């Protein structure tokens, strides 16, 4: 399967090295902005990808089976649309588009063209989250009462001293709502298999000035609401602080509770019993040659990639694979939080 990538950041540092390890996928072309260069490691591949400065030309010249759109959010709509018009299947980064009007148009086009569009919510396939999903499917905690996903990471000094570029610009969908919140909202709707009915959100910028930049994109958000099943939820992310306590997902049910700490430690308790650690899951071995960044994504991204391949090559659909419909629903929630 011939794969192309648009994007010089995440696309080159994480996606390309992992895709190149798949036995039935080959990264044949990448398109980046002028300031990006191909990593040196690419030139040690048996067949290094061709490097384009113009993504339109890449789509015209290359005969691609699958395109990864990993560019800035304002570009997603045009790039995904162009790929679909050329009947190239797509995996698009999140946030899927700038708003639900764009995502709705792409959803309609995908139905008309029968082109497959997948959203890169790869954390669904982290083995420990798959375990959580199975526990909920097995009805171990009964009716869901409340879901909470809270993250705090200490980036106060980093945000004050390091340029953020477009990630600090609201009009380019920079900020942590698009980067992390889209994943966290997807985690909510995917694990609970339910739709959001009521949502209220506050976006905030704790560090509006840093490294000579003025920023208006959020570095924190606080989201609360109710699902159609009447369970409630709380999602929050804070980065402009000096100390962080990582990530925690707690799911409270009528017959028990499930808790996931830092995507590593899973706890479970029935009714009034104390929460107990579950035995560690067998871990997917991370190839040693991968960078630290790619290694962190590998346990979730590689299983996701396998499901993408099966879907594109054999039309074998995995129930957890996030499709364009999921991207559109996610976008509607993001719009409501952003007040669009």
N, C-alpha and C positions, 0 to 999 in steps of 0.2 A: 504494500500500500504506500503510495507516494504522498508524503506529508509536506505541507508548507507552513511556515510560521510568520506572522506579522507581529513585530514587537521586539525591541532590543533589550528589555529589562528581564522580567520574569520569563518571557519566552525563550531567551537565550540561556539564562543562568539556571533555570529549573526544568522547564518543559523539554527543551531540545536534548539535553544529556540523557534524560530518562526515556524519552521516546526512542532515541537511538538504540536503547537496549532491548526494545521489543523485537522479537524475531521476525515479525511480519510487517514492520513499519520502517520506513526510511525517510529521514528528513532530507529532502532533495533541494529545498530552497528556503531562504529566510529573507525577510525584508525589514529593514530598520531605518531609523532616522540617521542623518549624516554623522551625528556625534558618536554613534555606536560602531564598534568594531567587533568582528567575530572573535570569540574566545580562542586562544591559541590551541586549546585541546581539540577544536574542530578539525584542525589541519592534520591531526593524527588519525582521523577516521579513515576507513578504507575509501569512502567516497564523500569528501567534504561537501556540504551544501553550497549551492550557488548563492551569492550575496547580492541582493537588490537594494537600491536606495528608494525605489518607487514600487509600492505594493501593487498598483494598478498594472504596471508592466509585468510584474511577477505572475499575476493571475492570467494575463494574456499569453505569456510565453510558456509557462509550465503547465503540464498536464497533471493536475493534482487530483487525488482522490479525497483528501481531507485537509482542511485549513484550520489552524489554530489562530484565533484572533486574540492577541494579548497586548494590544496597543492601549492608548489612552481612551477612556470611556466615550469622549465626544466623537471618536472615530468608529466606534463599534457598529452603529447603524449602517453607515455607508459600506463598510467592509463586509459585513455579513450579507447585506442585500446584494452586493456585487458578486459575492461567491455563490449565492443561491441562484442568481440569474445565469451563472455559468455552470450550474448544476454540480457544484462542489459542496460536499458535506462540511459541516462546520462544528468546531468546539470553540465557544466564546467565553472569554473571561467575564467576571462580574465586576461592577454592576453591568448587567446585560446591555442596557442602553441608558440614555440620559433621562428617559421618562417612559411612562406606560403607553403613551401615544405611539412612540417609535416601536416599542416591543410588540404592540398589538398589530401594527402594520407588518412587521417581520413574521409574526405568527400566521397571519393570513397568507403571506407570500409562501411560507413553508408548506402550507396545506395545498396551495395551488401548484407549486413546483415539485412537491413530494421530495424535497431535499431535507435531509436529517440535520437538525440543529440541536446540539447538546450544550448545556451550560456547565462550566467548570466548578461545580460544587463538589470537589473531589473529597472533602472531609467526610462525606457520607460513607466512604469506603474504608476509613480507618477501622481496622479490625475491632477495636474496643468500642467504637460507636456502633458497629454492626451488631456487637454483642448486646448493647443497650436496646437496639431496635428489636432484637429477637426476644429479649426479656419482656418488652412491652407487648409484643405480638402474642407471647405466651400468657399474657394477662396476669403477670406475677404481682403487680401492685394495684390491680383493680382499676376503677374509674379514675382518670387523671383529674386531680384537683388544681395543681399549680405547677408551672414550669418556670425555672429561672436559670439564666445563663449570664454570669457576671465575670468580667475580665478586667484586671488592672495590671498594667505593665509600666515599669519606671523609666520614662523617657524624658523627664523634665530637662536634664542637662543636654540630652541629644537634640531635643526640639529647639533649645535656645542657641545651640552652637552649629547646627548642621542645616544646610539649605534643603528645603523640601520640594522646591520647584512646583510643578503642577499639582502635586499632592496637597499643597497648602492653598489651592485655589478652588473656591466653591463652584465657580461657573464651569469648571472642568470635571466636576464630581470628585474632586480630591477630598480627603478627609477619611476618618475611620468608619463612618457609616457605610460608604461604598466598599471600602477595602475589607472591613471585618464584619460590619453589621449585616451585610447581605448574606454572608455565610451563617451568621448566628440566627437570622430570621429563617433561613432555609432549614437549619437544624431543628428549629421549633416546629415548622409545618411538616417536615419529613418524619421526625420521630413521633409526633402526635398524630400524623395522618389526619390533619384537621385544618380548616381554614380560619384565618383571622377575621373576627367580626368587628371588634372595636380596638382601635390602637391610638395611643397618645405618645408623643415623643418630644424630647428636648435635645437639641443639638447645641453644643457649646465649644468655644475655643478658649482653653485655659492659657495657651501660649500664642497670642496673636502676633508677637514680634520675636524674631530670632534670626541670627546669622544674616542680618541686614535685610530680611524679608518682612513684609506685612502679609499676614495670612487671615483669611476669613473662612477657611474650611474647618470643619469640626475636628477636634482631637479628643472629644468625649461625646457620648450620647447616653440617654436614659429613656427607655421605651417600656411602656406598660400597656396591657390590654386584656382582651377576652377573646376566646376562641368560640366557634359556633356551637361546640359541645358544652359551653359555659365554663370551661376551665380557664384560669387566669394565667398570665405570664408576665415576667419581668426580665428585660434584657438590658445590660449596660456595659459600657466599655470606657475605661479611663486610661489615658496615656501620659498626660502632662503632670505627673507626680514623681516624687523621689523614691518611693518604695511601692512595689507591686506584689500582689498575692496570687498571680497567675490566673488560671481559668478554672471555673467550677460550673458544672451543670447539675442541677438538682431537679428531680421529677418526683413530685409528691402525689401519691395515689390513695384511694380509699382503703387499701389493704397493705400499703407499704411504701417504701421510698427507694429510689435509685440515685446514686451520686457518683459523678465522674470528676476526678480532680486532675487537672493539667493533662488531660487525655492519656493518663497513664495508670491511675488507680481507680478501680471500680468498686463501689460499696453498695450493699443491698441489705435492707432490713424489712421484716414483715411487721405490720401493725405497730405495736408498742415495743417490739424487740429492738435492741441496739443494732446500729449499722455495723456490718461485718465486711472486711475486705474479701473480695472474691479472688480465687487463684489467678495468677497472671496468665494472660493469653500467650499462645505461641507467637513470637514476633517474626515479622517478615524480615529476613536478613538484608541489610542495606549494603550494597556494593561499596567497597572501600574507596574506589576511585572518585566517587561523587564528592562535590563540594559540601561544606557544612549546610548551606542553604538547601541544596538539592536533596541532601540526606534527610532533612527534616520533613520534606514533602513526600519522599519516596514511599513510605508505608501506606499513604492514602492515594497518591497519584498513580502509582503503577497498577494497583487493582482497578482503579477507575479507568485507566488506559486499556486494560484488557477487556473491560465491558464495552468501551467505545469501539474497539476493533471488532468484537463479535457482533455488535449492532450494525456497524457499517458493512462489514464483509458478508455476514450471514443473516442479517435481519433478525438476530437473536436478541430479544429485548429483556434486559434485567429490570426488575421492578423498582430498583433503587436508582437507576440511571436518571439523572436530572435532564429533562428535555426542555424544549423551548416554552412549553406551557408552564413549566415551573419557573422559568426565567421571567415570564410575563406576570405571573402571580406575585413573584417576589418584587417586581418593579412597581406593581400597584401599591404594595405596602410601603415601599420606599417613598413613593410619591406622597402618600398620606402623611408620613413622618416629616417630610420636607415641606409640606404645605402647598404642594403643587395641585 
